[in-house]
Amino acid sequence: MTIHSSESQVPQGYSPRAEIDQALNATRAVIEEAIGYIERQEDGPLTMRFALRDIEDQVNALETEAIYAHRRTKQDCAAFTASARRRDPAIQVDHWAIWLARLSRGSTVKQLTLSVGC
């Protein structure tokens, strides 16, 4: 089962690294199981078909986790960018507020320009 980027959102509380590690370990386990079938000479067509289906299921699970991790990264980047866009003007407003407060206490514009760094 492949989940495409438009099909769902990242689950709440999702931890990408742990989920990807779990999917990788499960994939390795079914590959080792298939190798065991070959070593025990149980590698008939039906046995190997089931083994390959198990591997395919695990690869699909890994793909899903990778998609979730990618989507989570994109969401985190978007949140960071939005936060930075709000922060920069807020800092500028703070500078102006400090500048105006000092001006109202009798500082000269020249003194304020030097102290604020304008």
N, CA, C and O atoms as a printed pandas DataFrame, in Angstrom:
     atom_number atom_name residue_name chain_id  residue_number  x_coord  y_coord  z_coord
0              1         N          MET        A               1    0.847   -1.177    0.000
1              2        CA          MET        A               1    0.000    0.000    0.000
2              3         C          MET        A               1    0.888    1.233    0.000
3              4         O          MET        A               1    1.678    1.425    0.924
4              5         N          THR        A               2    0.773    2.052   -0.998
5              6        CA          THR        A               2    1.543    3.278   -1.087
6              7         C          THR        A               2    0.654    4.442   -0.723
7              8         O          THR        A               2   -0.462    4.569   -1.226
8              9         N          ILE        A               3    1.158    5.299    0.162
9             10        CA          ILE        A               3    0.425    6.500    0.543
10            11         C          ILE        A               3    1.046    7.659   -0.205
11            12         O          ILE        A               3    2.242    7.917   -0.070
12            13         N          HIS        A               4    0.261    8.349   -0.981
13            14        CA          HIS        A               4    0.761    9.496   -1.729
14            15         C          HIS        A               4    0.599   10.737   -0.875
15            16         O          HIS        A               4   -0.204   10.762    0.058
16            17         N          SER        A               5    1.367   11.768   -1.198
17            18        CA          SER        A               5    1.462   12.952   -0.360
18            19         C          SER        A               5    0.127   13.633   -0.103
19            20         O          SER        A               5   -0.002   14.316    0.913
20            21         N          SER        A               6   -0.853   13.489   -0.946
21            22        CA          SER        A               6   -2.119   14.178   -0.742
22            23         C          SER        A               6   -3.138   13.350    0.037
23            24         O          SER        A               6   -4.229   13.843    0.322
24            25         N          GLU        A               7   -2.812   12.107    0.388
25            26        CA          GLU        A               7   -3.805   11.223    0.976
26            27         C          GLU        A               7   -4.031   11.400    2.465
27            28         O          GLU        A               7   -5.152   11.185    2.927
28            29         N          SER        A               8   -3.023   11.781    3.244
29            30        CA          SER        A               8   -3.231   11.879    4.672
30            31         C          SER        A               8   -2.217   12.811    5.299
31            32         O          SER        A               8   -1.201   13.154    4.694
32            33         N          GLN        A               9   -2.514   13.215    6.529
33            34        CA          GLN        A               9   -1.614   14.059    7.292
34            35         C          GLN        A               9   -0.767   13.177    8.204
35            36         O          GLN        A               9   -1.070   12.003    8.416
36            37         N          VAL        A              10    0.289   13.763    8.731
37            38        CA          VAL        A              10    1.153   13.043    9.656
38            39         C          VAL        A              10    0.391   12.834   10.964
39            40         O          VAL        A              10   -0.199   13.782   11.482
40            41         N          PRO        A              11    0.390   11.612   11.511
41            42        CA          PRO        A              11   -0.314   11.376   12.772
42            43         C          PRO        A              11    0.253   12.240   13.900
43            44         O          PRO        A              11    1.452   12.519   13.938
44            45         N          GLN        A              12   -0.613   12.654   14.806
45            46        CA          GLN        A              12   -0.196   13.461   15.962
46            47         C          GLN        A              12    0.794   12.673   16.813
47            48         O          GLN        A              12    0.599   11.481   17.050
48            49         N          GLY        A              13    1.845   13.328   17.269
49            50        CA          GLY        A              13    2.841   12.676   18.112
50            51         C          GLY        A              13    3.751   11.711   17.368
51            52         O          GLY        A              13    4.416   10.880   17.987
52            53         N          TYR        A              14    3.784   11.814   16.069
53            54        CA          TYR        A              14    4.570   10.901   15.247
54            55         C          TYR        A              14    6.063   11.146   15.435
55            56         O          TYR        A              14    6.520   12.288   15.398
56            57         N          SER        A              15    6.821   10.068   15.639
57            58        CA          SER        A              15    8.276   10.150   15.781
58            59         C          SER        A              15    8.907    9.447   14.583
59            60         O          SER        A              15    8.988    8.219   14.562
60            61         N          PRO        A              16    9.353   10.208   13.589
61            62        CA          PRO        A              16    9.807    9.573   12.351
62            63         C          PRO        A              16   10.962    8.599   12.515
63            64         O          PRO        A              16   10.940    7.530   11.905
64            65         N          ARG        A              17   11.957    8.923   13.304
65            66        CA          ARG        A              17   13.140    8.060   13.399
66            67         C          ARG        A              17   12.786    6.701   13.978
67            68         O          ARG        A              17   13.227    5.674   13.463
68            69         N          ALA        A              18   12.000    6.685   15.035
69            70        CA          ALA        A              18   11.637    5.409   15.664
70            71         C          ALA        A              18   10.808    4.547   14.719
71            72         O          ALA        A              18   11.024    3.339   14.625
72            73         N          GLU        A              19    9.869    5.162   14.025
73            74        CA          GLU        A              19    9.013    4.410   13.108
74            75         C          GLU        A              19    9.804    3.877   11.915
75            76         O          GLU        A              19    9.579    2.750   11.476
76            77         N          ILE        A              20   10.712    4.668   11.399
77            78        CA          ILE        A              20   11.533    4.215   10.268
78            79         C          ILE        A              20   12.449    3.080   10.711
79            80         O          ILE        A              20   12.604    2.095    9.990
80            81         N          ASP        A              21   13.057    3.206   11.890
81            82        CA          ASP        A              21   13.902    2.124   12.402
82            83         C          ASP        A              21   13.102    0.844   12.561
83            84         O          ASP        A              21   13.585   -0.237   12.223
84            85         N          GLN        A              22   11.889    0.955   13.071
85            86        CA          GLN        A              22   11.042   -0.221   13.251
86            87         C          GLN        A              22   10.714   -0.867   11.898
87            88         O          GLN        A              22   10.777   -2.089   11.760
88            89         N          ALA        A              23   10.369   -0.051   10.910
89            90        CA          ALA        A              23   10.063   -0.585    9.578
90            91         C          ALA        A              23   11.296   -1.218    8.937
91            92         O          ALA        A              23   11.194   -2.257    8.284
92            93         N          LEU        A              24   12.455   -0.596    9.122
93            94        CA          LEU        A              24   13.695   -1.178    8.588
94            95         C          LEU        A              24   13.990   -2.530    9.229
95            96         O          LEU        A              24   14.335   -3.487    8.535
96            97         N          ASN        A              25   13.856   -2.608   10.541
97            98        CA          ASN        A              25   14.116   -3.868   11.239
98            99         C          ASN        A              25   13.149   -4.961   10.797
99           100         O          ASN        A              25   13.548   -6.114   10.628
100          101         N          ALA        A              26   11.886   -4.606   10.610
101          102        CA          ALA        A              26   10.901   -5.593   10.146
102          103         C          ALA        A              26   11.235   -6.049    8.733
103          104         O          ALA        A              26   11.083   -7.228    8.414
104          105         N          THR        A              27   11.685   -5.139    7.888
105          106        CA          THR        A              27   12.071   -5.496    6.517
106          107         C          THR        A              27   13.262   -6.443    6.530
107          108         O          THR        A              27   13.280   -7.450    5.823
108          109         N          ARG        A              28   14.255   -6.105    7.343
109          110        CA          ARG        A              28   15.420   -7.001    7.448
110          111         C          ARG        A              28   15.020   -8.393    7.948
111          112         O          ARG        A              28   15.555   -9.403    7.492
112          113         N          ALA        A              29   14.083   -8.432    8.880
113          114        CA          ALA        A              29   13.652   -9.722    9.442
114          115         C          ALA        A              29   12.994  -10.604    8.381
115          116         O          ALA        A              29   13.265  -11.803    8.321
116          117         N          VAL        A              30   12.127  -10.017    7.538
117          118        CA          VAL        A              30   11.481  -10.861    6.521
118          119         C          VAL        A              30   12.467  -11.264    5.425
119          120         O          VAL        A              30   12.321  -12.328    4.825
120          121         N          ILE        A              31   13.454  -10.437    5.163
121          122        CA          ILE        A              31   14.499  -10.836    4.205
122          123         C          ILE        A              31   15.298  -12.006    4.774
123          124         O          ILE        A              31   15.576  -12.972    4.064
124          125         N          GLU        A              32   15.665  -11.923    6.044
125          126        CA          GLU        A              32   16.385  -13.029    6.691
126          127         C          GLU        A              32   15.539  -14.302    6.690
127          128         O          GLU        A              32   16.068  -15.399    6.510
128          129         N          GLU        A              33   14.237  -14.160    6.888
129          130        CA          GLU        A              33   13.344  -15.318    6.857
130          131         C          GLU        A              33   13.364  -15.961    5.466
131          132         O          GLU        A              33   13.404  -17.185    5.345
132          133         N          ALA        A              34   13.335  -15.126    4.413
133          134        CA          ALA        A              34   13.385  -15.663    3.046
134          135         C          ALA        A              34   14.714  -16.362    2.789
135          136         O          ALA        A              34   14.745  -17.410    2.143
136          137         N          ILE        A              35   15.812  -15.797    3.285
137          138        CA          ILE        A              35   17.120  -16.443    3.140
138          139         C          ILE        A              35   17.126  -17.779    3.869
139          140         O          ILE        A              35   17.715  -18.750    3.394
140          141         N          GLY        A              36   16.473  -17.825    5.017
141          142        CA          GLY        A              36   16.368  -19.083    5.757
142          143         C          GLY        A              36   15.642  -20.155    4.965
143          144         O          GLY        A              36   16.033  -21.322    4.993
144          145         N          TYR        A              37   14.574  -19.763    4.250
145          146        CA          TYR        A              37   13.862  -20.723    3.406
146          147         C          TYR        A              37   14.805  -21.324    2.360
147          148         O          TYR        A              37   14.777  -22.525    2.093
148          149         N          ILE        A              38   15.634  -20.465    1.780
149          150        CA          ILE        A              38   16.569  -20.933    0.750
150          151         C          ILE        A              38   17.598  -21.875    1.370
151          152         O          ILE        A              38   17.886  -22.938    0.819
152          153         N          GLU        A              39   18.153  -21.480    2.521
153          154        CA          GLU        A              39   19.173  -22.315    3.178
154          155         C          GLU        A              39   18.614  -23.663    3.612
155          156         O          GLU        A              39   19.326  -24.667    3.574
156          157         N          ARG        A              40   17.343  -23.701    4.026
157          158        CA          ARG        A              40   16.719  -24.965    4.438
158          159         C          ARG        A              40   16.106  -25.695    3.249
159          160         O          ARG        A              40   15.428  -26.711    3.403
160          161         N          GLN        A              41   16.358  -25.160    2.072
161          162        CA          GLN        A              41   15.841  -25.720    0.823
162          163         C          GLN        A              41   14.316  -25.810    0.836
163          164         O          GLN        A              41   13.728  -26.755    0.308
164          165         N          GLU        A              42   13.691  -24.807    1.450
165          166        CA          GLU        A              42   12.228  -24.704    1.435
166          167         C          GLU        A              42   11.830  -23.636    0.416
167          168         O          GLU        A              42   10.802  -22.975    0.566
168          169         N          ASP        A              43   12.633  -23.480   -0.592
169          170        CA          ASP        A              43   12.469  -22.363   -1.507
170          171         C          ASP        A              43   11.625  -22.709   -2.729
171          172         O          ASP        A              43   11.937  -22.288   -3.843
172          173         N          GLY        A              44   10.564  -23.470   -2.522
173          174        CA          GLY        A              44    9.651  -23.761   -3.618
174          175         C          GLY        A              44    8.924  -22.493   -4.051
175          176         O          GLY        A              44    8.953  -21.486   -3.343
176          177         N          PRO        A              45    8.282  -22.539   -5.193
177          178        CA          PRO        A              45    7.626  -21.344   -5.727
178          179         C          PRO        A              45    6.593  -20.730   -4.775
179          180         O          PRO        A              45    6.535  -19.508   -4.634
180          181         N          LEU        A              46    5.797  -21.550   -4.136
181          182        CA          LEU        A              46    4.766  -21.028   -3.237
182          183         C          LEU        A              46    5.393  -20.382   -2.007
183          184         O          LEU        A              46    4.979  -19.298   -1.597
184          185         N          THR        A              47    6.380  -21.035   -1.420
185          186        CA          THR        A              47    7.054  -20.486   -0.240
186          187         C          THR        A              47    7.731  -19.162   -0.572
187          188         O          THR        A              47    7.620  -18.190    0.176
188          189         N          MET        A              48    8.424  -19.135   -1.687
189          190        CA          MET        A              48    9.128  -17.910   -2.054
190          191         C          MET        A              48    8.152  -16.799   -2.441
191          192         O          MET        A              48    8.435  -15.626   -2.200
192          193         N          ARG        A              49    7.019  -17.142   -3.031
193          194        CA          ARG        A              49    6.012  -16.128   -3.368
194          195         C          ARG        A              49    5.514  -15.461   -2.082
195          196         O          ARG        A              49    5.386  -14.238   -2.026
196          197         N          PHE        A              50    5.233  -16.265   -1.051
197          198        CA          PHE        A              50    4.788  -15.693    0.227
198          199         C          PHE        A              50    5.898  -14.854    0.867
199          200         O          PHE        A              50    5.636  -13.790    1.429
200          201         N          ALA        A              51    7.123  -15.337    0.778
201          202        CA          ALA        A              51    8.251  -14.594    1.347
202          203         C          ALA        A              51    8.423  -13.248    0.643
203          204         O          ALA        A              51    8.650  -12.225    1.289
204          205         N          LEU        A              52    8.312  -13.260   -0.675
205          206        CA          LEU        A              52    8.452  -12.012   -1.429
206          207         C          LEU        A              52    7.296  -11.054   -1.153
207          208         O          LEU        A              52    7.495   -9.839   -1.126
208          209         N          ARG        A              53    6.110  -11.577   -0.952
209          210        CA          ARG        A              53    4.972  -10.710   -0.586
210          211         C          ARG        A              53    5.211  -10.061    0.778
211          212         O          ARG        A              53    4.906   -8.885    0.975
212          213         N          ASP        A              54    5.759  -10.840    1.720
213          214        CA          ASP        A              54    6.075  -10.273    3.039
214          215         C          ASP        A              54    7.113   -9.152    2.914
215          216         O          ASP        A              54    7.004   -8.110    3.559
216          217         N          ILE        A              55    8.115   -9.393    2.072
217          218        CA          ILE        A              55    9.138   -8.365    1.862
218          219         C          ILE        A              55    8.499   -7.124    1.232
219          220         O          ILE        A              55    8.782   -6.000    1.645
220          221         N          GLU        A              56    7.652   -7.329    0.251
221          222        CA          GLU        A              56    6.985   -6.198   -0.406
222          223         C          GLU        A              56    6.138   -5.410    0.590
223          224         O          GLU        A              56    6.136   -4.179    0.567
224          225         N          ASP        A              57    5.419   -6.114    1.464
225          226        CA          ASP        A              57    4.610   -5.436    2.488
226          227         C          ASP        A              57    5.483   -4.579    3.397
227          228         O          ASP        A              57    5.115   -3.457    3.742
228          229         N          GLN        A              58    6.637   -5.110    3.782
229          230        CA          GLN        A              58    7.532   -4.361    4.660
230          231         C          GLN        A              58    8.153   -3.163    3.942
231          232         O          GLN        A              58    8.333   -2.105    4.545
232          233         N          VAL        A              59    8.479   -3.322    2.663
233          234        CA          VAL        A              59    9.017   -2.195    1.892
234          235         C          VAL        A              59    7.947   -1.109    1.767
235          236         O          VAL        A              59    8.261    0.078    1.854
236          237         N          ASN        A              60    6.695   -1.500    1.565
237          238        CA          ASN        A              60    5.612   -0.524    1.503
238          239         C          ASN        A              60    5.444    0.197    2.843
239          240         O          ASN        A              60    5.195    1.403    2.872
240          241         N          ALA        A              61    5.580   -0.535    3.945
241          242        CA          ALA        A              61    5.496    0.098    5.265
242          243         C          ALA        A              61    6.635    1.090    5.464
243          244         O          ALA        A              61    6.443    2.168    6.025
244          245         N          LEU        A              62    7.810    0.716    5.003
245          246        CA          LEU        A              62    8.967    1.611    5.087
246          247         C          LEU        A              62    8.743    2.862    4.237
247          248         O          LEU        A              62    9.074    3.971    4.656
248          249         N          GLU        A              63    8.186    2.679    3.058
249          250        CA          GLU        A              63    7.877    3.823    2.192
250          251         C          GLU        A              63    6.889    4.765    2.873
251          252         O          GLU        A              63    7.041    5.985    2.805
252          253         N          THR        A              64    5.892    4.208    3.521
253          254        CA          THR        A              64    4.911    5.017    4.246
254          255         C          THR        A              64    5.586    5.836    5.332
255          256         O          THR        A              64    5.305    7.025    5.481
256          257         N          GLU        A              65    6.476    5.207    6.091
257          258        CA          GLU        A              65    7.179    5.924    7.150
258          259         C          GLU        A              65    8.060    7.025    6.580
259          260         O          GLU        A              65    8.163    8.105    7.163
260          261         N          ALA        A              66    8.698    6.756    5.440
261          262        CA          ALA        A              66    9.538    7.774    4.808
262          263         C          ALA        A              66    8.688    8.957    4.340
263          264         O          ALA        A              66    9.105   10.108    4.459
264          265         N          ILE        A              67    7.507    8.675    3.813
265          266        CA          ILE        A              67    6.603    9.749    3.386
266          267         C          ILE        A              67    6.172   10.574    4.590
267          268         O          ILE        A              67    6.170   11.803    4.532
268          269         N          TYR        A              68    5.808    9.903    5.684
269          270        CA          TYR        A              68    5.436   10.628    6.908
270          271         C          TYR        A              68    6.587   11.502    7.404
271          272         O          TYR        A              68    6.378   12.650    7.796
272          273         N          ALA        A              69    7.803   10.952    7.385
273          274        CA          ALA        A              69    8.964   11.708    7.858
274          275         C          ALA        A              69    9.206   12.927    6.966
275          276         O          ALA        A              69    9.497   14.017    7.461
276          277         N          HIS        A              70    9.084   12.740    5.665
277          278        CA          HIS        A              70    9.264   13.853    4.733
278          279         C          HIS        A              70    8.195   14.922    4.964
279          280         O          HIS        A              70    8.495   16.115    4.995
280          281         N          ARG        A              71    6.949   14.483    5.125
281          282        CA          ARG        A              71    5.851   15.421    5.347
282          283         C          ARG        A              71    6.043   16.165    6.670
283          284         O          ARG        A              71    5.780   17.364    6.755
284          285         N          ARG        A              72    6.499   15.457    7.695
285          286        CA          ARG        A              72    6.736   16.086    8.993
286          287         C          ARG        A              72    7.832   17.141    8.886
287          288         O          ARG        A              72    7.730   18.216    9.477
288          289         N          THR        A              73    8.879   16.826    8.129
289          290        CA          THR        A              73    9.960   17.785    7.921
290          291         C          THR        A              73    9.446   19.027    7.209
291          292         O          THR        A              73    9.792   20.149    7.580
292          293         N          LYS        A              74    8.621   18.829    6.186
293          294        CA          LYS        A              74    8.051   19.972    5.470
294          295         C          LYS        A              74    7.176   20.808    6.392
295          296         O          LYS        A              74    7.215   22.037    6.331
296          297         N          GLN        A              75    6.380   20.155    7.251
297          298        CA          GLN        A              75    5.528   20.884    8.187
298          299         C          GLN        A              75    6.375   21.676    9.179
299          300         O          GLN        A              75    6.072   22.830    9.481
300          301         N          ASP        A              76    7.433   21.052    9.682
301          302        CA          ASP        A              76    8.316   21.743   10.626
302          303         C          ASP        A              76    8.996   22.939    9.972
303          304         O          ASP        A              76    9.118   23.997   10.589
304          305         N          CYS        A              77    9.440   22.777    8.726
305          306        CA          CYS        A              77   10.079   23.890    8.009
306          307         C          CYS        A              77    9.091   25.025    7.776
307          308         O          CYS        A              77    9.442   26.196    7.922
308          309         N          ALA        A              78    7.874   24.688    7.418
309          310        CA          ALA        A              78    6.856   25.717    7.191
310          311         C          ALA        A              78    6.559   26.466    8.490
311          312         O          ALA        A              78    6.413   27.688    8.482
312          313         N          ALA        A              79    6.469   25.738    9.602
313          314        CA          ALA        A              79    6.213   26.382   10.890
314          315         C          ALA        A              79    7.377   27.289   11.279
315          316         O          ALA        A              79    7.161   28.391   11.781
316          317         N          PHE        A              80    8.592   26.840   11.053
317          318        CA          PHE        A              80    9.766   27.645   11.367
318          319         C          PHE        A              80    9.789   28.910   10.520
319          320         O          PHE        A              80   10.051   29.999   11.030
320          321         N          THR        A              81    9.515   28.767    9.229
321          322        CA          THR        A              81    9.516   29.925    8.332
322          323         C          THR        A              81    8.453   30.931    8.748
323          324         O          THR        A              81    8.713   32.134    8.773
324          325         N          ALA        A              82    7.265   30.452    9.073
325          326        CA          ALA        A              82    6.192   31.353    9.504
326          327         C          ALA        A              82    6.572   32.059   10.802
327          328         O          ALA        A              82    6.302   33.248   10.970
328          329         N          SER        A              83    7.193   31.332   11.707
329          330        CA          SER        A              83    7.632   31.921   12.971
330          331         C          SER        A              83    8.686   32.993   12.741
331          332         O          SER        A              83    8.637   34.055   13.360
332          333         N          ALA        A              84    9.625   32.726   11.866
333          334        CA          ALA        A              84   10.679   33.707   11.565
334          335         C          ALA        A              84   10.093   34.948   10.907
335          336         O          ALA        A              84   10.536   36.065   11.176
336          337         N          ARG        A              85    9.103   34.758   10.052
337          338        CA          ARG        A              85    8.465   35.908    9.399
338          339         C          ARG        A              85    7.730   36.787   10.400
339          340         O          ARG        A              85    7.674   38.005   10.229
340          341         N          ARG        A              86    7.164   36.182   11.445
341          342        CA          ARG        A              86    6.492   36.966   12.489
342          343         C          ARG        A              86    7.500   37.593   13.432
343          344         O          ARG        A              86    7.270   38.683   13.955
344          345         N          ARG        A              87    8.620   36.910   13.655
345          346        CA          ARG        A              87    9.620   37.387   14.594
346          347         C          ARG        A              87   10.321   38.652   14.108
347          348         O          ARG        A              87   10.479   39.599   14.879
348          349         N          ASP        A              88   10.735   38.685   12.869
349          350        CA          ASP        A              88   11.516   39.810   12.355
350          351         C          ASP        A              88   10.791   41.146   12.489
351          352         O          ASP        A              88   11.389   42.104   12.980
352          353         N          PRO        A              89    9.523   41.250   12.073
353          354        CA          PRO        A              89    8.822   42.518   12.272
354          355         C          PRO        A              89    8.614   42.842   13.753
355          356         O          PRO        A              89    8.626   44.010   14.142
356          357         N          ALA        A              90    8.423   41.816   14.571
357          358        CA          ALA        A              90    8.234   42.045   16.011
358          359         C          ALA        A              90    9.500   42.641   16.618
359          360         O          ALA        A              90    9.414   43.526   17.469
360          361         N          ILE        A              91   10.648   42.182   16.205
361          362        CA          ILE        A              91   11.916   42.737   16.701
362          363         C          ILE        A              91   12.041   44.197   16.274
363          364         O          ILE        A              91   12.474   45.046   17.053
364          365         N          GLN        A              92   11.664   44.473   15.047
365          366        CA          GLN        A              92   11.726   45.853   14.565
366          367         C          GLN        A              92   10.778   46.751   15.370
367          368         O          GLN        A              92   11.141   47.875   15.717
368          369         N          VAL        A              93    9.582   46.271   15.664
369          370        CA          VAL        A              93    8.636   47.039   16.484
370          371         C          VAL        A              93    9.218   47.270   17.872
371          372         O          VAL        A              93    9.092   48.365   18.421
372          373         N          ASP        A              94    9.854   46.253   18.444
373          374        CA          ASP        A              94   10.491   46.414   19.755
374          375         C          ASP        A              94   11.559   47.494   19.711
375          376         O          ASP        A              94   11.641   48.315   20.625
376          377         N          HIS        A              95   12.376   47.511   18.673
377          378        CA          HIS        A              95   13.407   48.539   18.544
378          379         C          HIS        A              95   12.787   49.937   18.479
379          380         O          HIS        A              95   13.262   50.872   19.123
380          381         N          TRP        A              96   11.719   50.057   17.692
381          382        CA          TRP        A              96   11.054   51.351   17.588
382          383         C          TRP        A              96   10.430   51.751   18.921
383          384         O          TRP        A              96   10.474   52.923   19.295
384          385         N          ALA        A              97    9.853   50.800   19.636
385          386        CA          ALA        A              97    9.240   51.111   20.934
386          387         C          ALA        A              97   10.300   51.597   21.921
387          388         O          ALA        A              97   10.070   52.560   22.653
388          389         N          ILE        A              98   11.450   50.943   21.944
389          390        CA          ILE        A              98   12.548   51.372   22.825
390          391         C          ILE        A              98   13.024   52.758   22.416
391          392         O          ILE        A              98   13.256   53.623   23.260
392          393         N          TRP        A              99   13.166   52.955   21.120
393          394        CA          TRP        A              99   13.629   54.236   20.594
394          395         C          TRP        A              99   12.673   55.360   20.993
395          396         O          TRP        A              99   13.095   56.423   21.448
396          397         N          LEU        A             100   11.358   55.095   20.811
397          398        CA          LEU        A             100   10.364   56.121   21.150
398          399         C          LEU        A             100   10.297   56.364   22.659
399          400         O          LEU        A             100   10.106   57.501   23.092
400          401         N          ALA        A             101   10.451   55.314   23.458
401          402        CA          ALA        A             101   10.432   55.479   24.912
402          403         C          ALA        A             101   11.607   56.333   25.371
403          404         O          ALA        A             101   11.448   57.211   26.220
404          405         N          ARG        A             102   12.756   56.084   24.824
405          406        CA          ARG        A             102   13.927   56.888   25.187
406          407         C          ARG        A             102   13.769   58.333   24.698
407          408         O          ARG        A             102   14.173   59.276   25.379
408          409         N          LEU        A             103   13.183   58.489   23.522
409          410        CA          LEU        A             103   12.950   59.835   22.984
410          411         C          LEU        A             103   11.990   60.605   23.887
411          412         O          LEU        A             103   12.165   61.801   24.120
412          413         N          SER        A             104   10.970   59.901   24.396
413          414        CA          SER        A             104   10.008   60.581   25.268
414          415         C          SER        A             104   10.614   60.953   26.624
415          416         O          SER        A             104   10.079   61.815   27.321
416          417         N          ARG        A             105   11.708   60.321   27.000
417          418        CA          ARG        A             105   12.392   60.649   28.260
418          419         C          ARG        A             105   13.434   61.742   28.080
419          420         O          ARG        A             105   14.157   62.071   29.021
420          421         N          GLY        A             106   13.516   62.305   26.888
421          422        CA          GLY        A             106   14.383   63.446   26.695
422          423         C          GLY        A             106   15.660   63.177   25.940
423          424         O          GLY        A             106   16.470   64.092   25.786
424          425         N          SER        A             107   15.879   61.991   25.469
425          426        CA          SER        A             107   17.087   61.724   24.679
426          427         C          SER        A             107   16.956   62.418   23.336
427          428         O          SER        A             107   15.850   62.635   22.841
428          429         N          THR        A             108   18.078   62.759   22.761
429          430        CA          THR        A             108   18.046   63.376   21.438
430          431         C          THR        A             108   18.030   62.288   20.377
431          432         O          THR        A             108   18.406   61.144   20.634
432          433         N          VAL        A             109   17.597   62.654   19.202
433          434        CA          VAL        A             109   17.544   61.700   18.093
434          435         C          VAL        A             109   18.940   61.178   17.788
435          436         O          VAL        A             109   19.105   59.998   17.480
436          437         N          LYS        A             110   19.948   62.044   17.870
437          438        CA          LYS        A             110   21.329   61.629   17.604
438          439         C          LYS        A             110   21.771   60.579   18.624
439          440         O          LYS        A             110   22.379   59.578   18.245
440          441         N          GLN        A             111   21.476   60.787   19.915
441          442        CA          GLN        A             111   21.846   59.809   20.943
442          443         C          GLN        A             111   21.128   58.477   20.705
443          444         O          GLN        A             111   21.716   57.405   20.853
444          445         N          LEU        A             112   19.860   58.566   20.338
445          446        CA          LEU        A             112   19.080   57.331   20.102
446          447         C          LEU        A             112   19.597   56.579   18.880
447          448         O          LEU        A             112   19.665   55.351   18.903
448          449         N          THR        A             113   19.954   57.276   17.837
449          450        CA          THR        A             113   20.458   56.623   16.633
450          451         C          THR        A             113   21.742   55.870   16.947
451          452         O          THR        A             113   21.946   54.763   16.448
452          453         N          LEU        A             114   22.595   56.441   17.752
453          454        CA          LEU        A             114   23.844   55.772   18.123
454          455         C          LEU        A             114   23.595   54.570   19.034
455          456         O          LEU        A             114   24.268   53.548   18.903
456          457         N          SER        A             115   22.626   54.684   19.963
457          458        CA          SER        A             115   22.410   53.588   20.931
458          459         C          SER        A             115   21.666   52.398   20.306
459          460         O          SER        A             115   21.905   51.251   20.684
460          461         N          VAL        A             116   20.778   52.667   19.364
461          462        CA          VAL        A             116   20.014   51.578   18.752
462          463         C          VAL        A             116   20.757   50.983   17.560
463          464         O          VAL        A             116   20.509   49.842   17.170
464          465         N          GLY        A             117   21.653   51.750   16.995
465          466        CA          GLY        A             117   22.424   51.232   15.873
466          467         C          GLY        A             117   21.772   51.488   14.539
467          468         O          GLY        A             117   21.991   50.721   13.601
468          469         N          CYS        A             118   20.981   52.533   14.414
469          470        CA          CYS        A             118   20.319   52.847   13.141
470          471         C          CYS        A             118   21.256   53.604   12.242
471          472         O          CYS        A             118   20.885   53.960   11.123
